[in-house]
Amino acid sequence: MLAASDEARRLEALRQLALLDTPPNDEFDRITLLAARCFAVPIAMISLIDAERQWVKSRHGLDFTEMPRTASFCDHAIRGDESLVVSDAREDPRFRDHPLVTGAPHLRFYAGAPLITRDRYAIGTLAILDSTPRTLTAAERHSLEILAAQVMALIELRHSSGRLHPTSLLPNAAQFCEDLADLTRRQRGQSRLFVMLDIADPDHLPTYLTMLGPRWERDLPTAMTRGIRAAFGEGIPIYHPLSLRFGFLLDPSVTIGWQEKLDQMAVHLRRLISETLPLALYPSIGVVPFRLGDFMDKALLQRGVLAAHEARAVGRVLTTARGQSAADDWHDAHMLLGELRRALDAPDQLTLVFQPRLDFRSGLCRAVEALIRWNHPTLGPVSPGEFIPLVENTALMTDLTFWVMDAAMREIAEFHQKGQPLRVSINVSAGDLQNSDIVGRITTLLRRYRLPPEAIELEFTESSLLPNRTIVHQQLRAIRDLGVEIAIDDFGTGYSNLAYLKSMPASVVKLDQSFIRVLATSARDRAIVKAAILMAHELGYRVVAEGVETAEICALVAGWSCDEGQGYHIGRPMAAETLALWLADHALPAVAVSLP
């Protein structure tokens, strides 16, 4: 037997790797399959030796996932640095009465190579088994030990590659996504429940951290783990994807009475937390029923966070609507809009990035487009493609636009103060153009940041002009009279015609990227773009090509006398600080054409 102190350190090393009771994984399963084939045996497994049990992480040709440690071949194998070989278990007094020897699968042969950590602790084995007696040559024994070393390298790589939460050492969001993908490959279409626990309102986190210091992150995960495993068993994998969130998966077909267990768990958690920390915390629990394959990447985590938020609002464990239903879409939209309202008042959720526009004639960057970014404290980055369509037809759109205007003018004013007179282009919507306060708001912001009107350009799409056209045109003329530039965005995808362009108080048209990105391969789009540039110039517009992603496309549109280009070939969206460095140090791509 190992000395008590050595065994305690061995178990600590095992638990630090956070591999016990985790779902099956293809990487490990490939190694057990390879071992079975290389040694021509029917059974191979990767197992870990816990305090009282042997737990199987991966198996080939074997049904059980754990057994008592006292009845384990592998427990004997971890007691030495070299592999253990039992040529005929019936003839070995240590194993002849073992239930796997006396009963199915009637094992006779066992060979197990220990999985040894860098600190020289044996935490488990890679083992091969057969129902026929046999021996291993020295070369075969060495091969088994090499495979075991590969298993250990994989374990430590997963441990060190950002798969664990840094304080709780529970599997994090990255590990959850990988485990979900593995489970989906094996059992696609089967029903599961994703349970997300929301420990506290994120707005209160600074207060808790101030009051408790390190205890917050040290003691809370312990209480959460105890509460979850008391309700659903020691073997349940628990994830810590976000600072205040814990999650786990349930199989509703085998988890009897899960609704009642969750209610009881909520009460139990409150008691455990109150015993652990001097705070009155009330965890909320959201449940997302789904089928494996419904969600990929972090989408299920985001859905779980929204469910937990809603559960906090109603004060009870909440089961959301399933998958892709209309009710589910409404739930997501409702929650996202509520979170965006809070983000407008938060100091650090909403930010701007700026994408440069290249003036083809001078080769200089004279203008940038302001683009909003939202980094939610629990959902993580939320794409504008997710929240802008939800906001466009609500009163919240105007608040969001005014936030962008204020932030963009504040940032661009700093460039002007440093002698870089950039123009910033800001997107506006149909609702913004109908707001009677927009002209006054622009005037106030120009004065506040001491900017000339020509430093601002407002972008709107053609479709935003359809409702209340008379009012919108009046607003645009008033904005134009201030000296602010006006641009028609996504030109070519709406209702463009000569009469329409002739009547617009705009000065810039931005050709939609759907035409620009395919110029290298589409003769039809090349004809359309050349004609659009010519027509816009005849009507007195400055033309910007969006979606300039390659040097070839850049040269084409510049050669057709397009005025400016915007796209990844010229510059990606970047923070203001990065833009300042880019303007100072980045050599703009040369346009290899002769311009008239």
C-alpha positions as CSV (number, residue, x, y, z in Angstrom):
1,M,0.0,0.0,0.0
2,L,1.1,3.6,-0.6
3,A,1.9,5.7,2.4
4,A,-1.0,7.8,3.5
5,S,0.8,11.0,2.7
6,D,1.8,9.7,-0.8
7,E,-1.7,8.5,-1.5
8,A,-3.2,11.9,-0.5
9,R,-0.8,13.6,-2.9
10,R,-1.6,11.1,-5.6
11,L,-5.4,11.7,-5.2
12,E,-4.8,15.5,-5.2
13,A,-2.8,15.2,-8.5
14,L,-5.7,13.1,-10.0
15,R,-8.3,15.6,-9.0
16,Q,-6.3,18.6,-10.2
17,L,-6.6,17.2,-13.7
18,A,-10.4,17.4,-13.5
19,L,-10.9,14.3,-15.6
20,L,-13.0,12.1,-13.2
21,D,-16.7,11.7,-14.3
22,T,-16.2,13.7,-17.5
23,P,-18.1,12.6,-20.6
24,P,-16.6,10.2,-23.2
25,N,-14.2,11.8,-25.6
26,D,-13.1,10.8,-29.1
27,E,-9.4,11.5,-28.5
28,F,-9.2,9.0,-25.8
29,D,-11.5,6.5,-27.6
30,R,-9.1,6.5,-30.6
31,I,-6.3,5.4,-28.3
32,T,-8.2,2.5,-26.8
33,L,-9.3,1.4,-30.2
34,L,-5.7,1.6,-31.4
35,A,-4.4,-0.4,-28.4
36,A,-7.0,-3.2,-29.0
37,R,-6.0,-3.4,-32.7
38,C,-2.3,-3.2,-32.1
39,F,-2.3,-6.0,-29.5
40,A,-5.1,-8.0,-31.1
41,V,-7.1,-8.1,-27.9
42,P,-10.9,-7.7,-27.5
43,I,-10.8,-5.3,-24.6
44,A,-8.8,-2.1,-24.0
45,M,-9.5,0.7,-21.5
46,I,-8.2,3.9,-19.9
47,S,-9.0,4.0,-16.2
48,L,-8.4,6.3,-13.3
49,I,-7.9,5.1,-9.7
50,D,-9.9,7.2,-7.3
51,A,-9.9,6.9,-3.5
52,E,-12.5,4.0,-3.4
53,R,-13.1,3.1,-7.1
54,Q,-11.7,2.5,-10.5
55,W,-13.4,4.8,-13.0
56,V,-13.1,4.1,-16.8
57,K,-12.6,7.2,-19.0
58,S,-12.5,5.2,-22.2
59,R,-13.2,1.6,-23.1
60,H,-13.4,-0.7,-26.1
61,G,-15.1,-4.1,-25.8
62,L,-16.2,-3.5,-22.1
63,D,-19.5,-2.5,-20.6
64,F,-18.8,-1.3,-17.1
65,T,-17.7,2.3,-16.2
66,E,-16.5,1.8,-12.7
67,M,-15.9,-0.8,-10.0
68,P,-14.6,-0.9,-6.4
69,R,-10.9,-0.2,-6.2
70,T,-10.3,-3.2,-4.0
71,A,-11.4,-5.5,-6.9
72,S,-9.3,-3.8,-9.5
73,F,-6.4,-5.2,-11.6
74,C,-5.4,-1.6,-12.3
75,D,-5.0,-0.7,-8.6
76,H,-2.1,-3.2,-8.6
77,A,-0.7,-1.7,-11.8
78,I,-0.3,1.8,-10.4
79,R,2.0,0.6,-7.6
80,G,5.0,0.4,-9.9
81,D,6.6,2.4,-12.6
82,E,6.5,-0.4,-15.1
83,S,3.6,-2.2,-16.7
84,L,1.9,-5.0,-14.9
85,V,1.4,-8.2,-16.9
86,V,-0.9,-11.1,-15.7
87,S,-0.5,-13.9,-18.2
88,D,-3.2,-16.1,-16.8
89,A,-5.4,-14.6,-14.0
90,R,-6.8,-18.1,-13.1
91,E,-3.3,-19.1,-12.1
92,D,-2.6,-15.8,-10.2
93,P,-3.7,-16.0,-6.5
94,R,-4.3,-12.2,-6.5
95,F,-6.9,-12.4,-9.2
96,R,-8.3,-15.9,-9.6
97,D,-11.4,-15.1,-7.6
98,H,-12.0,-11.7,-9.4
99,P,-15.6,-11.5,-10.6
100,L,-14.4,-10.6,-14.2
101,V,-12.3,-13.8,-14.1
102,T,-14.9,-16.2,-12.6
103,G,-17.8,-14.6,-14.6
104,A,-18.2,-12.8,-17.9
105,P,-16.1,-11.9,-19.7
106,H,-13.9,-14.6,-18.1
107,L,-10.7,-12.7,-18.2
108,R,-7.4,-14.6,-18.3
109,F,-4.9,-12.0,-19.6
110,Y,-4.3,-8.5,-18.3
111,A,-1.6,-5.9,-19.1
112,G,-1.7,-2.4,-17.7
113,A,0.8,0.4,-18.1
114,P,0.5,3.2,-15.4
115,L,-0.4,6.8,-16.3
116,I,2.3,8.7,-14.5
117,T,2.2,12.5,-14.0
118,R,5.2,14.8,-14.3
119,D,5.4,14.7,-10.5
120,R,5.7,10.9,-10.7
121,Y,2.2,10.1,-9.4
122,A,0.4,7.1,-11.0
123,I,-3.2,8.1,-11.4
124,G,-4.5,5.3,-13.6
125,T,-3.7,2.9,-16.4
126,L,-3.9,2.1,-20.0
127,A,-4.9,-1.6,-20.0
128,I,-5.4,-4.4,-22.5
129,L,-7.4,-7.6,-21.6
130,D,-8.2,-10.9,-23.2
131,S,-10.2,-14.1,-22.3
132,T,-7.3,-16.2,-23.5
133,P,-4.0,-16.6,-21.6
134,R,-1.0,-14.9,-23.3
135,T,2.3,-13.2,-22.7
136,L,3.8,-9.9,-23.8
137,T,7.3,-9.6,-25.4
138,A,9.6,-6.9,-24.1
139,A,8.9,-4.9,-27.3
140,E,5.1,-5.2,-26.8
141,R,5.4,-4.1,-23.2
142,H,7.4,-1.1,-24.3
143,S,4.8,-0.3,-26.9
144,L,2.1,-0.4,-24.3
145,E,4.0,2.0,-22.1
146,I,4.6,4.4,-25.0
147,L,0.8,4.4,-25.6
148,A,0.2,5.1,-21.9
149,A,2.7,8.0,-22.1
150,Q,0.6,9.4,-25.0
151,V,-2.5,9.1,-22.9
152,M,-0.9,11.0,-20.1
153,A,0.4,13.7,-22.5
154,L,-3.1,14.1,-23.8
155,I,-4.5,14.5,-20.3
156,E,-1.9,17.1,-19.3
157,L,-2.3,18.9,-22.6
158,R,-6.0,19.2,-22.1
159,H,-5.4,20.4,-18.5
160,S,-2.9,23.1,-19.5
161,S,-4.7,24.4,-22.7
162,G,-7.3,26.5,-21.1
163,R,-9.9,23.8,-20.4
164,L,-10.3,24.6,-16.7
165,H,-11.7,27.6,-14.8
166,P,-8.6,29.1,-13.2
167,T,-9.9,29.3,-9.6
168,S,-12.4,26.4,-9.3
169,L,-10.5,24.0,-11.6
170,L,-13.8,22.8,-12.9
171,P,-14.2,22.4,-16.7
172,N,-14.8,25.8,-18.3
173,A,-16.7,26.9,-21.4
174,A,-14.2,25.6,-23.9
175,Q,-14.3,22.1,-22.3
176,F,-18.1,22.2,-22.2
177,C,-18.3,23.0,-25.9
178,E,-15.9,20.1,-26.7
179,D,-17.8,17.7,-24.5
180,L,-21.1,18.7,-26.0
181,A,-19.7,18.1,-29.5
182,D,-18.4,14.7,-28.5
183,L,-21.8,13.8,-26.9
184,T,-23.6,15.0,-30.0
185,R,-21.4,12.8,-32.3
186,R,-22.3,9.8,-30.2
187,Q,-26.0,10.4,-29.5
188,R,-27.3,13.0,-31.9
189,G,-31.1,13.5,-31.6
190,Q,-31.4,12.3,-28.0
191,S,-33.0,14.6,-25.4
192,R,-31.1,16.4,-22.8
193,L,-31.6,19.2,-20.2
194,F,-29.0,21.9,-19.8
195,V,-29.2,23.4,-16.3
196,M,-27.6,26.8,-15.7
197,L,-27.2,28.2,-12.2
198,D,-27.0,32.0,-11.9
199,I,-25.5,32.7,-8.5
200,A,-25.9,36.4,-8.2
201,D,-26.7,39.5,-10.2
202,P,-23.5,40.6,-12.1
203,D,-24.1,44.2,-11.0
204,H,-23.4,43.1,-7.4
205,L,-20.2,41.3,-8.2
206,P,-17.9,44.3,-7.4
207,T,-19.5,44.6,-3.9
208,Y,-19.0,40.9,-3.2
209,L,-15.4,40.9,-4.3
210,T,-14.7,43.9,-2.1
211,M,-16.4,42.3,0.9
212,L,-14.9,38.8,0.6
213,G,-11.7,39.1,-1.4
214,P,-10.3,35.6,-2.5
215,R,-12.9,33.7,-0.4
216,W,-15.5,34.5,-3.1
217,E,-13.7,32.5,-5.8
218,R,-12.3,29.9,-3.4
219,D,-15.3,28.9,-1.3
220,L,-18.3,29.5,-3.7
221,P,-17.4,26.7,-6.2
222,T,-17.0,24.2,-3.4
223,A,-20.5,25.0,-2.1
224,M,-22.0,24.8,-5.6
225,T,-20.3,21.5,-6.4
226,R,-21.5,20.0,-3.0
227,G,-25.1,21.1,-3.6
228,I,-25.3,19.9,-7.2
229,R,-23.8,16.5,-6.4
230,A,-26.0,16.1,-3.3
231,A,-29.0,16.3,-5.6
232,F,-27.8,14.4,-8.7
233,G,-24.9,12.2,-7.6
234,E,-21.2,12.3,-7.3
235,G,-20.6,11.3,-10.9
236,I,-22.3,14.3,-12.6
237,P,-19.9,16.5,-14.6
238,I,-20.2,20.1,-13.5
239,Y,-18.9,23.0,-15.6
240,H,-17.9,26.5,-14.6
241,P,-18.2,28.4,-17.8
242,L,-18.6,31.9,-16.4
243,S,-17.6,33.6,-13.2
244,L,-21.0,33.5,-11.6
245,R,-22.4,30.6,-13.6
246,F,-22.3,26.8,-13.1
247,G,-23.9,24.3,-15.5
248,F,-24.5,20.6,-16.1
249,L,-26.4,18.3,-18.4
250,L,-29.1,15.9,-17.4
251,D,-30.7,13.0,-19.3
252,P,-34.5,13.4,-18.6
253,S,-35.1,9.7,-19.5
254,V,-33.0,8.5,-16.6
255,T,-33.1,11.4,-14.1
256,I,-36.3,10.6,-12.3
257,G,-38.0,13.6,-10.6
258,W,-35.6,16.1,-12.0
259,Q,-38.0,19.0,-11.5
260,E,-38.4,18.3,-7.8
261,K,-34.7,17.7,-7.4
262,L,-33.9,21.1,-8.9
263,D,-36.3,22.8,-6.5
264,Q,-34.7,21.0,-3.6
265,M,-31.3,21.8,-4.9
266,A,-32.1,25.5,-5.0
267,V,-33.1,25.5,-1.3
268,H,-30.0,23.4,-0.4
269,L,-27.7,25.7,-2.3
270,R,-29.0,28.8,-0.5
271,R,-28.3,27.1,2.8
272,L,-24.8,25.9,1.8
273,I,-23.8,29.4,0.5
274,S,-25.1,31.1,3.7
275,E,-23.0,28.6,5.7
276,T,-19.9,29.3,3.6
277,L,-20.1,33.0,2.9
278,P,-21.7,35.8,5.0
279,L,-24.0,36.8,2.1
280,A,-27.7,36.4,1.4
281,L,-27.4,34.9,-2.1
282,Y,-30.4,33.5,-4.0
283,P,-29.2,31.3,-6.9
284,S,-31.6,31.2,-9.9
285,I,-31.9,28.1,-12.0
286,G,-32.7,28.0,-15.7
287,V,-33.4,24.8,-17.6
288,V,-33.1,24.4,-21.4
289,P,-34.6,21.2,-22.9
290,F,-33.0,20.4,-26.2
291,R,-31.9,17.6,-28.5
292,L,-28.3,16.8,-29.2
293,G,-27.5,18.6,-32.4
294,D,-29.8,21.6,-31.8
295,F,-26.9,23.7,-30.6
296,M,-23.2,24.2,-31.5
297,D,-20.3,26.1,-30.0
298,K,-21.5,28.5,-27.2
299,A,-25.1,28.9,-28.3
300,L,-26.4,26.5,-25.6
301,L,-24.4,28.4,-23.0
302,Q,-26.0,31.6,-24.1
303,R,-29.4,30.1,-24.0
304,G,-28.8,28.8,-20.5
305,V,-27.7,32.2,-19.3
306,L,-30.9,33.8,-20.7
307,A,-33.0,31.1,-19.0
308,A,-31.3,31.7,-15.7
309,H,-31.9,35.5,-16.1
310,E,-35.6,34.9,-16.7
311,A,-35.7,32.5,-13.7
312,R,-34.3,35.2,-11.5
313,A,-37.0,37.6,-12.8
314,V,-39.9,35.3,-12.0
315,G,-38.3,34.0,-8.7
316,R,-38.4,30.2,-9.5
317,V,-36.8,27.4,-11.4
318,L,-37.7,28.0,-15.0
319,T,-37.8,25.6,-17.9
320,T,-37.6,27.5,-21.2
321,A,-39.4,26.6,-24.4
322,R,-37.7,24.1,-26.6
323,G,-35.2,24.7,-29.4
324,Q,-36.3,26.7,-32.3
325,S,-39.9,27.5,-31.5
326,A,-41.5,31.0,-31.9
327,A,-41.9,31.2,-28.2
328,D,-38.2,30.5,-27.7
329,D,-37.3,33.2,-30.3
330,W,-39.5,35.7,-28.5
331,H,-37.9,34.7,-25.1
332,D,-34.4,35.3,-26.5
333,A,-35.4,38.6,-28.1
334,H,-37.1,39.9,-25.0
335,M,-34.2,39.0,-22.8
336,L,-31.6,40.4,-25.2
337,L,-33.4,43.7,-25.4
338,G,-33.6,43.9,-21.6
339,E,-29.9,43.3,-21.4
340,L,-29.1,45.9,-24.0
341,R,-31.0,48.5,-22.0
342,R,-28.8,47.7,-19.1
343,A,-25.7,47.8,-21.3
344,L,-26.4,51.4,-22.4
345,D,-25.9,52.5,-18.8
346,A,-23.0,50.2,-18.0
347,P,-19.5,51.6,-18.2
348,D,-17.8,48.8,-20.2
349,Q,-20.2,46.7,-22.2
350,L,-20.6,48.7,-25.3
351,T,-17.6,49.9,-27.3
352,L,-16.8,51.2,-30.8
353,V,-14.4,50.0,-33.4
354,F,-13.4,51.9,-36.5
355,Q,-12.8,50.6,-40.0
356,P,-10.6,52.7,-42.3
357,R,-11.6,53.9,-45.7
358,L,-8.9,54.4,-48.3
359,D,-9.0,57.4,-50.6
360,F,-7.8,55.9,-53.9
361,R,-6.6,59.1,-55.4
362,S,-4.3,60.2,-52.5
363,G,-3.6,56.8,-51.0
364,L,-4.6,58.2,-47.5
365,C,-7.2,57.3,-45.0
366,R,-9.5,60.2,-44.7
367,A,-12.6,58.6,-43.2
368,V,-13.5,55.7,-40.9
369,E,-16.8,53.9,-40.2
370,A,-17.8,53.6,-36.5
371,L,-19.1,50.1,-35.7
372,I,-20.6,49.1,-32.3
373,R,-19.5,46.0,-30.3
374,W,-21.2,44.5,-27.3
375,N,-19.3,42.3,-24.8
376,H,-21.9,41.1,-22.3
377,P,-20.5,40.1,-18.9
378,T,-22.0,36.6,-19.1
379,L,-23.1,36.0,-22.7
380,G,-19.7,37.2,-24.0
381,P,-19.5,39.0,-27.3
382,V,-22.9,39.5,-28.9
383,S,-22.8,40.1,-32.6
384,P,-24.5,43.2,-34.0
385,G,-26.2,40.9,-36.4
386,E,-28.0,39.4,-33.4
387,F,-29.1,42.6,-31.6
388,I,-29.4,45.3,-34.2
389,P,-32.3,43.7,-36.1
390,L,-34.2,43.3,-32.8
391,V,-33.6,46.9,-31.8
392,E,-34.3,48.6,-35.2
393,N,-38.1,48.7,-34.7
394,T,-38.1,49.7,-31.0
395,A,-37.7,53.0,-29.2
396,L,-34.3,51.6,-27.9
397,M,-32.8,52.2,-31.4
398,T,-32.7,55.9,-31.0
399,D,-31.0,55.6,-27.6
400,L,-28.4,53.2,-29.1
401,T,-27.8,55.6,-32.1
402,F,-27.3,58.6,-29.8
403,W,-24.9,56.5,-27.7
404,V,-22.9,55.7,-30.8
405,M,-22.9,59.3,-32.0
406,D,-21.6,60.5,-28.6
407,A,-18.9,57.9,-28.4
408,A,-17.8,58.3,-32.0
409,M,-17.6,62.1,-31.8
410,R,-15.7,61.9,-28.5
411,E,-13.2,59.5,-30.0
412,I,-12.8,61.3,-33.3
413,A,-12.3,64.6,-31.5
414,E,-9.1,63.2,-30.0
415,F,-7.8,62.5,-33.5
416,H,-8.6,66.1,-34.6
417,Q,-6.7,67.4,-31.5
418,K,-3.7,65.5,-32.6
419,G,-3.7,66.9,-36.1
420,Q,-5.5,64.0,-37.8
421,P,-8.8,65.4,-39.2
422,L,-10.6,62.1,-39.8
423,R,-14.3,62.0,-40.8
424,V,-16.3,59.4,-38.9
425,S,-19.3,57.7,-40.6
426,I,-22.2,56.7,-38.2
427,N,-25.1,54.5,-39.1
428,V,-28.6,55.7,-38.6
429,S,-32.0,54.0,-39.0
430,A,-35.4,54.9,-40.2
431,G,-36.6,55.6,-36.7
432,D,-33.6,57.9,-36.1
433,L,-34.4,59.9,-39.2
434,Q,-38.0,60.4,-38.0
435,N,-36.9,61.6,-34.5
436,S,-37.4,65.3,-34.2
437,D,-34.5,65.6,-31.8
438,I,-31.8,64.3,-34.1
439,V,-30.7,67.6,-35.6
440,G,-30.5,69.2,-32.2
441,R,-28.6,66.3,-30.8
442,I,-26.0,66.4,-33.6
443,T,-25.6,70.2,-33.1
444,T,-25.1,69.7,-29.3
445,L,-22.5,67.0,-29.8
446,L,-20.6,69.0,-32.4
447,R,-20.3,71.9,-30.0
448,R,-19.5,69.6,-27.0
449,Y,-16.5,68.1,-28.8
450,R,-15.6,71.2,-30.8
451,L,-15.8,69.4,-34.1
452,P,-16.5,70.9,-37.5
453,P,-19.7,69.5,-39.2
454,E,-17.7,68.0,-42.0
455,A,-16.0,65.6,-39.5
456,I,-19.3,63.7,-39.4
457,E,-21.0,61.5,-42.0
458,L,-24.4,59.8,-41.4
459,E,-25.1,56.6,-43.2
460,F,-28.6,55.3,-43.9
461,T,-29.9,52.5,-46.1
462,E,-32.3,53.1,-49.0
463,S,-35.1,51.1,-47.2
464,S,-35.0,53.5,-44.2
465,L,-36.4,56.3,-46.5
466,L,-39.6,54.5,-47.3
467,P,-41.7,55.3,-44.2
468,N,-42.7,58.9,-43.8
469,R,-40.6,60.0,-46.8
470,T,-41.5,63.6,-46.5
471,I,-40.4,63.9,-42.9
472,V,-37.3,61.9,-43.5
473,H,-36.3,64.1,-46.4
474,Q,-36.8,67.2,-44.3
475,Q,-34.6,65.8,-41.6
476,L,-31.9,64.9,-44.1
477,R,-31.9,68.4,-45.6
478,A,-31.7,69.9,-42.1
479,I,-28.7,67.7,-41.3
480,R,-27.1,68.5,-44.6
481,D,-27.6,72.2,-44.0
482,L,-25.5,71.8,-40.8
483,G,-22.6,70.8,-43.1
484,V,-22.8,67.1,-42.1
485,E,-22.1,64.6,-44.9
486,I,-24.8,62.1,-45.7
487,A,-24.1,58.7,-47.3
488,I,-26.5,56.1,-48.8
489,D,-25.4,52.7,-47.4
490,D,-25.7,49.3,-49.1
491,F,-26.4,51.0,-52.4
492,G,-27.7,48.7,-55.1
493,T,-29.7,46.4,-52.8
494,G,-32.8,48.7,-52.3
495,Y,-34.9,50.8,-54.5
496,S,-32.2,52.8,-56.4
497,N,-33.3,54.8,-59.4
498,L,-32.2,58.0,-61.1
499,A,-35.2,60.1,-59.9
500,Y,-34.6,58.8,-56.3
501,L,-30.9,59.7,-56.4
502,K,-31.5,63.1,-58.0
503,S,-33.8,64.1,-55.1
504,M,-31.6,62.9,-52.2
505,P,-29.7,65.5,-50.2
506,A,-26.8,63.0,-50.0
507,S,-23.2,63.3,-51.1
508,V,-21.9,59.8,-50.9
509,V,-23.1,56.4,-52.1
510,K,-21.6,53.2,-50.6
511,L,-21.7,50.3,-53.1
512,D,-22.9,47.1,-51.3
513,Q,-20.3,44.5,-50.6
514,S,-22.4,41.8,-52.2
515,F,-21.4,43.2,-55.6
516,I,-17.8,44.1,-54.7
517,R,-16.7,40.8,-53.2
518,V,-17.4,38.8,-56.4
519,L,-15.8,41.2,-58.9
520,A,-12.9,38.9,-59.6
521,T,-15.2,36.1,-60.7
522,S,-18.4,37.7,-61.9
523,A,-18.5,39.6,-65.2
524,R,-22.1,40.6,-64.6
525,D,-21.2,42.2,-61.3
526,R,-18.3,44.0,-62.9
527,A,-20.6,45.6,-65.4
528,I,-23.1,46.6,-62.7
529,V,-20.4,48.2,-60.5
530,K,-18.8,50.1,-63.4
531,A,-22.2,51.4,-64.4
532,A,-23.1,52.4,-60.8
533,I,-19.9,54.3,-60.4
534,L,-20.4,56.2,-63.6
535,M,-24.0,57.0,-62.8
536,A,-23.2,58.2,-59.3
537,H,-20.4,60.4,-60.5
538,E,-22.7,61.9,-63.1
539,L,-25.1,62.8,-60.3
540,G,-22.4,64.4,-58.2
541,Y,-21.9,61.6,-55.6
542,R,-18.7,60.4,-54.1
543,V,-18.5,56.6,-54.4
544,V,-17.2,54.2,-51.7
545,A,-16.8,50.4,-52.5
546,E,-17.5,48.2,-49.4
547,G,-16.1,44.7,-49.2
548,V,-12.7,45.3,-50.7
549,E,-11.2,42.0,-49.5
550,T,-8.3,41.5,-52.0
551,A,-5.6,43.4,-53.8
552,E,-7.2,42.4,-57.1
553,I,-10.6,43.9,-56.2
554,C,-8.9,47.0,-54.8
555,A,-7.1,47.6,-58.1
556,L,-10.3,47.0,-60.1
557,V,-12.6,49.5,-58.3
558,A,-9.8,52.1,-58.2
559,G,-9.2,51.6,-61.9
560,W,-12.9,52.4,-62.5
561,S,-12.4,55.7,-60.7
562,C,-14.2,54.7,-57.5
563,D,-13.3,57.3,-54.9
564,E,-12.8,55.2,-51.8
565,G,-12.6,51.6,-50.7
566,Q,-13.4,49.9,-47.4
567,G,-12.7,46.2,-46.5
568,Y,-10.3,43.8,-44.9
569,H,-7.7,44.3,-47.6
570,I,-7.5,47.9,-46.5
571,G,-8.1,47.5,-42.8
572,R,-10.1,45.6,-40.3
573,P,-12.3,47.2,-37.7
574,M,-10.1,48.3,-34.8
575,A,-10.2,50.1,-31.5
576,A,-9.4,53.8,-31.5
577,E,-6.0,53.2,-29.9
578,T,-5.1,50.6,-32.5
579,L,-6.3,53.0,-35.3
580,A,-3.9,55.7,-34.0
581,L,-1.0,53.2,-34.3
582,W,-2.3,52.0,-37.7
583,L,-2.4,55.5,-39.1
584,A,1.1,56.2,-37.8
585,D,2.8,53.0,-38.7
586,H,0.8,51.0,-41.2
587,A,1.7,51.4,-44.8
588,L,-1.5,51.6,-46.8
589,P,-1.7,49.1,-49.6
590,A,-0.6,50.6,-52.9
591,V,-3.1,50.6,-55.8
592,A,-1.2,49.6,-58.9
593,V,-3.3,51.6,-61.4
594,S,-3.0,54.9,-63.2
595,L,-5.8,57.2,-62.1
596,P,-7.1,60.0,-64.3
